[in-house]
Each structure stands twice: as C-alpha cells, then as structure tokens.
Amino acid sequence: MSDKQNLSYQAGQATGQTKEKASGLMDKAKDAAASAQDSMQHAGQQMKQKAQGAADVVKDKTGMNKNT
C-alpha cells in the first residue's frame, strides 16, 4: 500500500469514527431532551394540582364551592 493510499485509508477511518461519535452524542442529546420534557410535564401537572387545591380551599372558605 502506498503512502497516499495509507493516508486516504486513515482519513476514511477518522471520518467514520467521527461520524459514529457524533451519532452517539446526538442520541444522548435526544435522550436528555426527552427526559427534560418528561420532567417539565410532571412538574407542570403538580403545579396545576396544587393551584386547583388552593383554589378549592379559597372557594370553601368563601362559600363559593358548589361541589359540597
């Protein structure tokens, strides 16, 4: 194998490794984004429940709650 062929081969190997690493990083980024989205949805649901609970307490105290 000539020096030129060897350098070309090594360049191809480096390119392939770089693409593989980039793909792995993209997968990790997607997983992190999905996890963050799930966490935010959960936090939002908790906030909504707490706000509804607080509103119900106010309605109960002011006699505006028609559910009771």
MOGISUL-V928163 format. One record per residue. N is the residue number from 1. D_LAST is the distance of its C-alpha to the last C-alpha in whole Angstrom. Layout:
n/d_last
N/D_LAST
N/D_LAST
//
This chain:
n/d_last
1/88
2/89
3/87
4/86
5/84
6/83
7/81
8/80
9/78
10/77
11/75
12/74
13/72
14/71
15/69
16/68
17/66
18/65
19/63
20/62
21/61
22/59
23/57
24/56
25/55
26/53
27/51
28/50
29/49
30/47
31/45
32/44
33/43
34/41
35/40
36/39
37/37
38/35
39/34
40/33
41/31
42/29
43/29
44/27
45/24
46/24
47/24
48/21
49/19
50/19
51/19
52/16
53/14
54/16
55/14
56/11
57/12
58/13
59/10
60/8
61/12
62/12
63/9
64/10
65/6
66/6
67/4
68/0
//
